[in-house]
Amino acid sequence: MTPLKTLCLALLIPFGALTVYALMQVGYLGIPEYHVHSPAGWQVFADLVISLLLIMIWMVRDARRKGRTVWPYVVATLAAGVFGPLFYLLLAPSEEA
């Protein structure tokens, strides 16, 4: 396993556990709802949206260049945030990662 894939897996496991815990506590809509109550929350949410948009642009360009299917990862990013890019990198063919 490449260092990049090891890093993705090392991030995916604890972040996945944190996400499951948050979902159990507040539900899917409770996570973004938390951010609507203050300008600081708006800023964090806007930062997340901008970052994920840039990552999706990179994923689409990278997938086109390498001949990979990207749309499942884009949909996963839209639905579940950083899980899409983490799986895109983790599931890349070995010669790519």
Secondary structure, DSSP 8 states (H G I E B T S, - for coil): --HHHHHHHHHHHHHHHHHHHHHHHH-TTHHHHGGGGSHHHHHHHHHHHHHHHHHHHHHHHHHHHHT---HHHHHHHHHHTTHHHHHHHHTS-TTT-
